[in-house]
Each structure stands twice: as structure tokens, then as C-alpha cells.
Amino acid sequence: MQATPEINNAQKASEKAVESTMLSPRFYTTDFAAMDRLDISPVRADWDRMMAEYEGDNNHDHFQRDEQFAEELADRFSQVRPEMRQEFLDFLISSLTSEFSGCILYNEIFKNVKNPDIKQLMRYMARDESRHASFLNQSLKDFGLGIDLGNLKRTKAYTYFKPKYIFYATYLSEKIGYARYITIFRQLEKNPDKRFHPIFRWFERWCNDEFRHGESFALIMRANPHLLRGGNVYWIRFFLVAVYATMYVRDHTRPMLHEEMGLESSTYDYEVFRITNEITKQVFPISLDIDSPAFRACMSRLFHVQTQMDKAKAKGGLIGHIQRAGWAVSGAFTFARLYFLPVKQHALPEQIRMVPAW
């Protein structure tokens, strides 16, 4: 993989957070009037139970560093290889950007809608994501790399998504976030000698927030079942492929990070996909056949395409530009092949299973 510029000061950390690439987390805006028209009444009982969970706020005291944090950081992280440090810092920055993206989106929806159900949900979710982003930023500040979140909000490009795209993409992102965090937590719980940074001790309760956020969008979609039928199934399929492919390629650019935790990137990713499939089939009418040899070959091909595009970008000039364009076409073709691979069909259950699938 082509080496990325070293993140060694706050300016470079901020530049990394602001950049817009196929792999970097994005900031979103949406149609607030359409959000106002959402009807939650078909799932009222489940909705009210979930709002009570948010109100209870069982993580209100979780995102605070304890006395051991500084000791663990000084003791363990000091022994980490410099190259791996860079992968971990990239992980922290992309995670912060993703969490802050949710915070901004949910807060903007909260401020711009009148629908009391949506307004209440977005207030709670913005609260949670703000905590997550601040906690991650504190770990960046340990290395003098803290990001000015106000400046990030002003300078990063925004992408407009219809509400239904927000529901599909965010539901998947929250559920895959849950699967990622719980897989890492369980691995390091079994192998504490591999826990090179104290932030991983927070992942178990953290992933419960991710799971609950996903369930909130699940309820919105179940209350509006047209979002899960007809032509919308093609959009669900698109976002499944896009989210899984982005995660796979991004994770394979950080192989040392997983090795340090005693994981192998492909094995880790397919375990995350398996957990996510088990959860999302409770809502989505389809899931990707992650065990298909063709699926796995296409995912590997996408990573190869990304490495070649990075090399062409580093080469620069006319030749580099032509090579990048050629590899971009190859990547689009591979993505299209992934999209049209056979998928698994699921009958939608009468009720959403409101518990983690771990």
C-alpha cells in the first residue's frame, strides 16, 4: 500500500479529517420537510420504549477517562511501532470524523424539524455522538493532534442525501459500528496483552450506543414499510455494497493496526460482516452473500484497485492521471459486478428483535 503522509501535527490531523475521498467519512444534509412528514404511529409502543431508554441515558457517566488511562497510555502505547502509530492515528481521526458527522446531521435535523418524535430522537442521538467525538478528540489531544471541531464543521464538504438514503446508510453504519467495536472488545478481552491503547476498554458500552442508534432507524423504516419494498430494495442493495466495500478497503489500508490486536484484516472484516448480516436481516429484505467466492474476489479486487490508484496519484503527471482514470474505471466495473451478484432474500419479521445479535 502506498504510504500516506505522516500525521505529526494538529494541522495535518485537521487536513486528514477535512479531506473528501471515496474512503473518508462524509458530512451530510437532508430534506427536513420530508423528515417532518414521517409517521411513527405504527411502531408507537416500541418507539416509546426506546425513547425511555434514551432518557435513562445509561452511558451518561461512561465517556470519562479514569486514573488508569494515562498510565496505560504511557506504558503500552510507548512500545508500539512508529508505523503502527500512524495507522492508529488515522483510525482515531476517521472514527472521530464519522462520529462528528452523525452529531452534526442529527443536530441539524433536530433544529430544522417540528415532528416531535423525530425531534426527540435526534436530540438524544446528537448527544451521544457528541460524547463519542469528544472522547476520541481527547485521545488525539494526548498526541498534540486535537482537531478544532468547529472549524471542521465549517470547512468540510457536505453531501445531500434524501431521507431514505440517510436511513439506509446510517442504519448500516451504526450496526456495522456496533459489530466492529464488539469484535475488537471481545478480542482484547480475551487477549489483554494486545490492548495497546486504553480507549479499547470503553468499546463494550460504546457499541451499545451504536446498536441503539441503528434500532432507531430500524423503527423508522418499519413504521414506513414502503422504504423496504419495491424499487427501494435496489437502494438498500446499493448501500449494503457501498458500506461493506468501503470498510473492507479502508481496513486493508491499516493491516498493522489489526495485527497489533492479534487480528487479521480479512478475517476481522468478514466476522464484522457476518454479525452485521445477522442484525440487518431483521429489517432489510436482503443481505449480501459474504461467503460467495465471487463476492470475496471482488472485495480483494477493490483493494488492489485502490492501491494502484494511490500509486498512480503519487506518480503524478499525465501518465499518473491516465493510470488513475484507468483504475477508476476498473473499480467502477468491480463495484457493479459486486452489486449484481446474487443476494439472500429474507421475509420481514412482524417485530424487530431489539437486542444485540452477539
For each residue, the residues with C-beta under 8 A, 3 or more apart:
1: 252 253 255 307 310
2: 307 310 311 313 314
3:
4: 86 90 253
5: 12
6: 12 86
7: 12 13 16 86 89 90 93 145
8: 12
9: 12 13 144 145
10: 13 14 144 145 146 147
11: 14 15
12: 5 6 7 8 9 15 16 145
13: 7 9 10 16 17 89 93 140 145 146 147
14: 10 11 17 18 147 148 151 152
15: 11 12 18 19
16: 7 12 13 19 90 93 94
17: 13 14 93 96 97 147 152 156
18: 14 15 152 155 156
19: 15 16 24
20: 24 26 156 157
21: 24
22: 246 306
23: 246 249 250 253 306
24: 19 20 21 94 97
25: 94 97 98 101
26: 20 101 157 158 159
27: 101 104 105 153 156 157 158 159
28: 101 105 158 159 160 161 166
29: 105 108 158 159 160 161
30: 34 35 105 109 160 161 162 163 166
31: 34 35 162 163
32: 35 36 108 109 112 113
33: 36 37
34: 30 31 37 38 162 163
35: 30 31 32 38 109 112 113 115 118 163
36: 32 33 113 114 115 118
37: 33 34 115
38: 34 35 115 117 118 163 220 223 224
39: 42 223 224
40: 43 44 47 117 118 219 220 223
41: 44 223
42: 39 222 223
43: 40 46 47 219 222 223
44: 40 41 47 48
45: 48 49
46: 43 49 50 219 351 352 354
47: 40 43 44 50 51 117 219 223
48: 44 45 51 52
49: 45 46 52 53 354
50: 46 47 53 54 212 215 216 219 354
51: 47 48 54 55 120 121 124
52: 48 49 55 56
53: 49 50 56 58 212
54: 50 51 57 121 124 212
55: 51 52 124
56: 52 53
57: 54 60
58: 53 205 208
59: 62 63 128 131 205 206 208 209
60: 57
61: 64
62: 59 202 205 206
63: 59 131 132 134 135 202 206
64: 61
65: 69 70 138 198
66: 69
67: 70 71
68: 71 72 198
69: 65 66 72 73 198
70: 65 67 73 74
71: 67 68 74 75
72: 68 69 75 76 77 195 197 198
73: 69 70 76 77 142 197 198
74: 70 71 77 78
75: 71 72 78 79
76: 72 73 79 80 195 196 197 198
77: 72 73 74 80 85 196 197
78: 74 75
79: 75 76 196
80: 76 77 84 85 88 196 260
81: 84 85 256
82: 85 86
83: 86 87 256
84: 80 81 87 88 256 257 259 260
85: 77 80 81 82 88 89
86: 4 6 7 82 83 89 90
87: 83 84 90 91 254 255 256 257
88: 80 84 85 91 92 196 197 257 260
89: 7 13 85 86 92 93 140 143 145
90: 4 7 16 86 87 93 94 254
91: 87 88 94 95 254 257
92: 88 89 95 96 136 139 140
93: 7 13 16 17 89 90 96 97 140 145 147
94: 16 24 25 90 91 97 98 250
95: 91 92 98 99 136
96: 17 92 93 99 100 133 136 137 140 147
97: 17 24 25 93 94 100 101 152 156
98: 25 94 95 101 102 173 177
99: 95 96 102 103 129 132 133 136
100: 96 97 103 104 129 133 149 152 153
101: 25 26 27 28 97 98 104 105
102: 98 99 105 106 125 126 129 170 173 213
103: 99 100 106 107 126 129 130 132 133
104: 27 100 101 107 108 153
105: 27 28 29 30 101 102 108 109 166 170
106: 102 103 109 110 122 123 125 126 129
107: 103 104 110 111 122 126
108: 29 32 104 105 111 112
109: 30 32 35 105 106 112 113 118 122
110: 106 107 113 119 122 123 126
111: 107 108
112: 32 35 108 109
113: 32 35 36 109 110 118 119 122
114: 36 119
115: 35 36 37 38 118 119
116: 119 120
117: 38 40 47 120 121
118: 35 36 38 40 109 113 115 121 122
119: 110 113 114 115 116 122 123
120: 51 116 117 123 124
121: 51 54 117 118 124 125 216
122: 106 107 109 110 113 118 119 125 126
123: 106 110 119 120 126 127
124: 51 54 55 120 121 127 128
125: 102 106 121 122 128 129 213 216
126: 102 103 106 107 110 122 123 129 130
127: 123 124 130 131
128: 59 124 125 131 132 209 213
129: 99 100 102 103 106 125 126 132 133
130: 103 126 127 133 134
131: 59 63 127 128 134 135
132: 63 99 103 128 129 135 136 206 209
133: 96 99 100 103 129 130 136 137 149
134: 63 130 131 137 138
135: 63 131 132 138 139 199 202
136: 92 95 96 99 132 133 139 140 199
137: 96 133 134 140 141 146 147 149
138: 65 134 135 141 142 146
139: 92 135 136 142 143 197 199
140: 13 89 92 93 96 136 137 143 145 146 147
141: 137 138 144 145 146
142: 73 138 139
143: 89 139 140
144: 9 10 141
145: 7 9 10 12 13 89 93 140 141
146: 10 13 137 138 140 141
147: 10 13 14 17 93 96 137 140 151 152
148: 14 151 152
149: 100 133 137 152 153
150: 153 154
151: 14 147 148 154 155
152: 14 17 18 97 100 147 148 149 155 156
153: 27 100 104 149 150 156
154: 150 151
155: 18 151 152
156: 17 18 20 27 97 152 153
157: 20 26 27
158: 26 27 28 29
159: 26 27 28 29
160: 28 29 30
161: 28 29 30 165 166 169
162: 30 31 34 165 166
163: 30 31 34 35 38 166 167
164: 167 168 227 232 235
165: 161 162 168 169 235 239
166: 28 30 105 161 162 163 169 170
167: 163 164 170 171 217 220 221 227
168: 164 165 171 172 235 236 239
169: 161 165 166 172 173 239 242 243
170: 102 105 166 167 173 174 213 214 217
171: 167 168 174 175 214 217 218 221 280 283
172: 168 169 175 176 239 240 243 276 280
173: 98 102 169 170 176 177 243
174: 170 171 177 178 210 211 213 214 217
175: 171 172 178 179 210 211 214 276 279 280
176: 172 173 179 180 243 244 247 272 276
177: 98 173 174 180 181 207 210
178: 174 175 181 182 207 208 210 211 214 275 279 356
179: 175 176 182 183 271 272 273 275 276 279
180: 176 177 183 184 207 247 272
181: 177 178 184 185 203 204 206 207 210
182: 178 179 185 186 203 204 207 275 356 358
183: 179 180 186 187 268 271 272 275
184: 180 181 187 188 200 203 261 263
185: 181 182 188 189 200 203 204 207
186: 182 183 189 190 358
187: 183 184 190 191 194 261 262 263
188: 184 185 191 192 194 195 200 261
189: 185 186 192
190: 186 187
191: 187 188 194 195 261 262
192: 188 189 195
193:
194: 187 188 191 260 261 262
195: 72 76 188 191 192 198 200 201 261
196: 76 77 79 80 88 260 261
197: 72 73 76 77 88 139 200
198: 65 68 69 72 73 76 195 201
199: 135 136 139 202 203
200: 184 185 188 195 197 203
201: 195 198
202: 62 63 135 199 205 206
203: 181 182 184 185 199 200 206 207
204: 181 182 185 207 208
205: 58 59 62 202 208 209
206: 59 62 63 132 181 202 203 209 210
207: 177 178 180 181 182 185 203 204 210 211
208: 58 59 178 204 205 211 212 356
209: 59 128 132 205 206 212 213
210: 174 175 177 178 181 206 207 213 214
211: 174 175 178 207 208 214 215 356
212: 50 53 54 208 209 215 216
213: 102 125 128 170 174 209 210 216 217
214: 170 171 174 175 178 210 211 217 218 279
215: 50 211 212 218 219 352 354
216: 50 121 125 212 213 219 220
217: 167 170 171 174 213 214 220 221
218: 171 214 215 221 222 282 283 352
219: 40 43 46 47 50 215 216 222 223 352
220: 38 40 167 216 217 223 224
221: 167 171 217 218 224 225 227 228 283
222: 42 43 218 219 225 228 283 352
223: 38 39 40 41 42 43 47 219 220
224: 38 39 220 221 227
225: 221 222 228 229 348
226: 229 230 232
227: 164 167 221 224 232
228: 221 222 225 232 233 236 283 284 285 348
229: 225 226 232 233 285
230: 226 233
231: 234 235
232: 164 226 227 228 229 235 236
233: 228 229 230 236 237 285 286
234: 231 237 238
235: 164 165 168 231 232 238 239
236: 168 228 232 233 239 240 284 285 286
237: 233 234 240 241 286 339 343
238: 234 235 241 242 339
239: 165 168 169 172 235 236 242 243
240: 172 236 237 243 244 280 284 286 287 288
241: 237 238 244 245 288 335 338 339
242: 169 238 239 245 246 335
243: 169 172 173 176 239 240 246 247
244: 176 240 241 247 248 273 276 288 290 299
245: 241 242 248 249 299 302 335 338
246: 22 23 242 243 249 250
247: 176 180 243 244 250 251 269 272
248: 244 245 251 252 269 299 302 303
249: 23 245 246 252 253 302 303 306
250: 23 94 246 247 253 254
251: 247 248 254 258 265 268 269
252: 1 248 249 255 265 266 269 303
253: 1 4 23 249 250 306
254: 87 90 91 250 251 257 258 265
255: 1 87 252 258 259 265
256: 81 83 84 87 259 260
257: 84 87 88 91 254 260 261
258: 251 254 255 261 263 264 265 268
259: 84 255 256 262 263 264
260: 80 84 88 194 196 256 257
261: 184 187 188 191 194 195 196 257 258
262: 187 191 194 259
263: 184 187 258 259 267 268
264: 258 259 267 268
265: 251 252 254 255 258 268 269
266: 252 269 270
267: 263 264 270 271
268: 183 251 258 263 264 265 271 272
269: 247 248 251 252 265 266 272 273
270: 266 267 273 274 290
271: 179 183 267 268 274 275
272: 176 179 180 183 247 268 269 275 276
273: 179 244 269 270 276 277 288 290
274: 270 271 277 278 290
275: 178 179 182 183 271 272 278 279 357 358
276: 172 175 176 179 244 272 273 279 280
277: 273 274 280 281 287 288 290
278: 274 275 281 357
279: 175 178 179 214 275 276 282 356 357
280: 171 172 175 240 276 277 283 284 287
281: 277 278 284 287 344 346
282: 218 279 349 352 353
283: 171 218 221 222 228 280 348 352
284: 228 236 240 280 281 287 346
285: 228 229 233 236 345 346 347 348
286: 233 236 237 240 343 344 345 346
287: 240 277 280 281 284 343 344 346
288: 240 241 244 273 277 295 341 343 344
289: 292 295 341 342 343 344
290: 244 270 273 274 277 295 296
291: 295 296
292: 289 295 296 341 342
293: 296 297
294: 297 298 337 341
295: 288 289 290 291 292 298 299 338 341
296: 290 291 292 293 299 300
297: 293 294 300 301
298: 294 295 301 302 334 337 338 341
299: 244 245 248 295 296 302 303 338
300: 296 297 303 304
301: 297 298 304 305 334
302: 245 248 249 298 299 305 306 331 334 335 338
303: 248 249 252 299 300 306 307
304: 300 301 307 308
305: 301 302 308 309 327 330 331 334
306: 22 23 249 253 302 303 309 310 331
307: 1 2 303 304 310 311
308: 304 305 311 312 323 327
309: 305 306 312 313 324 327 328 331
310: 1 2 306 307 313 314
311: 2 307 308 314 315 323
312: 308 309 315 320 321 323 324 327
313: 2 309 310 316 320 324
314: 2 310 311 320
315: 311 312 319 320 323
316: 313 320 321
317: 320 321
318: 321 322
319: 315 322 323
320: 312 313 314 315 316 317 323 324
321: 312 316 317 318 324 325
322: 318 319 325 326
323: 308 311 312 315 319 320 326 327
324: 309 312 313 320 321 327 328
325: 321 322 328 329
326: 322 323 329 330
327: 305 308 309 312 323 324 330 331
328: 309 324 325 331 332
329: 325 326 332 333
330: 305 326 327 333 334
331: 302 305 306 309 327 328 334 335
332: 328 329 335 336
333: 329 330 336 337
334: 298 301 302 305 330 331 337 338
335: 241 242 245 302 331 332 338 339
336: 332 333 339 340
337: 294 298 333 334 340 341
338: 241 245 295 298 299 302 334 335 341
339: 237 238 241 335 336
340: 336 337
341: 288 289 292 294 295 298 337 338
342: 289 292
343: 237 286 287 288 289
344: 281 286 287 288 289
345: 285 286
346: 281 284 285 286 287
347: 285
348: 225 228 283 285
349: 282 352 353
350:
351: 46
352: 46 215 218 219 222 282 283 349
353: 282 349 357
354: 46 49 50 215
355:
356: 178 182 208 211 279
357: 275 278 279 353
358: 182 186 275
